[in-house]
């Protein structure tokens, strides 16, 4: 796969906000990768671009952008966890030392709040596991309840008539 020109020149200007980005002169063989991560992160975090939009703007394939955005997503998760655990060092349920950061509003439901430290609480390992087990169990109960409801009769006769 060929990389765009800016990957090798280590200089890029954002077409949306005009921010000029550059990679410091270092001996690292991975300067282009650092630049690609910075460009991808800028478009993803600052402008909310999708993977396809980023690929079109920066001249990389969607696969290349997915790789760099997964690296960035991991870094953001680590940062978010550290911020939450710094703010709530004790388990919200039992009061022990918190080692797990838990989303109050799930990332899948509220992606805009996924990396907001206010959307997290610290939990100890056992309370975090119990919390998720309880939520899974409640989901199964709701699913079973929705399937056990009596179904309305079909038009044209009783349910047993064929």
Rosetta blueprint (number, residue, H / E / L):
1 X L
2 X L
3 X L
4 X L
5 X H
6 X H
7 X H
8 X H
9 X H
10 X L
11 X E
12 X E
13 X E
14 X L
15 X L
16 X L
17 X L
18 X L
19 X L
20 X E
21 X E
22 X E
23 X L
24 X L
25 X L
26 X L
27 X L
28 X L
29 X L
30 X L
31 X H
32 X H
33 X H
34 X H
35 X H
36 X H
37 X H
38 X H
39 X H
40 X H
41 X H
42 X H
43 X H
44 X H
45 X H
46 X H
47 X L
48 X L
49 X L
50 X L
51 X H
52 X H
53 X H
54 X H
55 X H
56 X H
57 X H
58 X H
59 X L
60 X L
61 X L
62 X H
63 X H
64 X H
65 X H
66 X H
67 X H
68 X H
69 X H
70 X H
71 X H
72 X H
73 X H
74 X H
75 X H
76 X H
77 X H
78 X H
79 X H
80 X H
81 X H
82 X H
83 X H
84 X H
85 X H
86 X H
87 X H
88 X L
89 X L
90 X E
91 X L
92 X L
93 X L
94 X L
95 X L
96 X L
97 X E
98 X L
99 X L
100 X E
101 X E
102 X E
103 X E
104 X L
105 X L
106 X L
107 X L
108 X L
109 X L
110 X L
111 X H
112 X H
113 X H
114 X L
115 X L
116 X L
117 X H
118 X H
119 X H
120 X E
121 X E
122 X E
123 X E
124 X L
125 X H
126 X H
127 X H
128 X H
129 X H
130 X H
131 X H
132 X H
133 X H
134 X H
135 X H
136 X H
137 X H
138 X H
139 X H
140 X H
141 X H
142 X H
143 X H
144 X H
145 X H
146 X H
147 X H
148 X H
149 X L
150 X L
151 X L
152 X L
153 X L
154 X L
155 X L
156 X L
157 X L
158 X L
159 X L
160 X L
161 X L
162 X L
